[in-house]
Amino acid sequence: MTDDVPPFEAAVYADGSITYPPHPVGPDGAERTDTLDLREYEAHVVTWTTSTATPPGVRQPNALAIVEFDLGGSYDGPPVRALGQVVVEDETADGEDASGDRSGTDTQVVAVGDRVEPVYVAELRDPEAGIREPASQSWDGFRFRPVE
Amino acid sequence: MERVAIIGASMTQFGQRDAWLRELLVEAGEAALADANVTGAALDHLYVSNMASGEFEGQTGVVNALAHDLAATPAYTARVDQTSASGGAGVYAAWQSVASGASDCTLLVGGEKMTHRSTAEATDVIASLTHPVEYKHGVTLPSFAGLTARHYLETYDAPRESLGKVAVKNHANGVDNPHAQFRKEVDLETVLESPIVADPLRLYDFCPITDGSAGLVLCPVSVAEEYVDDEYVVISGIGGATDTHVVHERADLTTMGGVRDSAAIAYEMADIGPDDVDVAELHDMFTILEFLQSEDLGFFEKGAGWRAVEDGVTDRDGDLPINTSGGLKSKGHPLGASGVAQLYEVVNQVRGTAGPRQVDADVGLACNVGGFGNCVTTTVVEGAQ
């Protein structure tokens, strides 16, 4: 874990619940009290898809998964999940080919139940290519890579 | 609170149209007014349901344009944007305007012009409704459908073929809808062998990109017969609800809380339960959504919606016909128009004017979903008697 990688930040609320992404208040309105870096945790795949009809600036095909973090026995709040891109075998994790054409790639790169870890990517899609104003949000984030 | 009648309904041809949004809105608006035997001058309120005319066409202020074109000034006007549920939200606004006593005659027109954009561009306009942490990963509405479909099939041990049968059913229904974008039957093999769009879902699991418009005229029940004798229906229940914006934060990824909660409100207002519904129009933007909604509306137990399709329960000649219009799947999905066009079908079914699609229906229901279940309006319609 290097210091120049930003945290994968989830929010912790006064009632003990945790969400990703963070919200101003928790699911039941509880005050936000702390943060949790999800880089420290592994997750398992709940479901996955590979999207072949991708918008401008998005890699094609685009393997996506909803994963659920395994936060340990002491956490008994609502499941903490994230939806993100899946790292594929022939792809560098630094986002260099974030919008590259990968048509023809096998559509299954992960399976339900697989254990995964977050991998930082500086640019998940080309911010200039889509409809959303580039300055309105961040474009870096975490893909998920199966744990060997 | 005034009881509210729908005294006029219309929809344009859905599909790839040469007309732009202003023209589409006028076409449906004029037809709805004609169906109700009223003119623009009679309107107190005028609403336009539209998701993204600025993004698609560079045209904003469309409701003011429509008010002028229909000679409806000085009616109160408002545009209603609630993503794919703009139509349903417009029905709610129009109902509220009459129920509250603020309007004695309201026109609602929903419309969208989309087909001049490429599929990638249109997909991106729609995906712009997602949360930033979803959007930056390239998440689209079809990819939500693929993720949910896989989870549903695995959770409830449902066969992939059952999703395909939704497409087969709704395409068959669309053959008899002269306004539908696709009036062509498809067989299961064609559906299951079509190109993958969002694994495990394929091309025929998705609705098309569509241009079109639809309209409704509403007034108090107490004066409805002054316009259309007894050729009207009554909005006996209506409810709106939301679910989490971030889809992966839902406790159960196969439950649409907005559908469940809006239906509970609508059923209570109408003093009915799901067993009383005779015909329903559901938001089958993707085949998997018909399963989720049919369960969350209480028609079937959780995880049993797929069996109902397999058993023919939701066929046009089944116990609960669903999407007799062809649904969004076959009829098309011009975003802002869809929720209004659902009511067009339900109104015609309940008043007995659905032609070859007619089923035996005293109570109809429409469920219009925005985002991937982010916002929902459920409406119950009953006959004038």
Interface residues (C-beta under 8 A of the other chain):
Chain A: T19 Y20 P21 P27 V46 T47 W48 T49 T50 S51 T52 A53 T54 P55 P56 G57 V58 R59 N62 L64 A65 I66 P78 P79 R81 A82 L83 G84 Q85 T107 Q108 V112 L124 R125 G130 I131 R132 S136 Q137 S138 W139 D140 G141
Chain B: E55 T119 A120 E121 T123 D124 V125 A127 S128 H131 P132 V133 E134 Y135 K136 H137 G138 V139 T140 P142 S143 G146 L147 T148 R150 H151 E154 P195 I196 V197 A198 D199 P200 L201 V246 V247 H248 E249 A251 L253
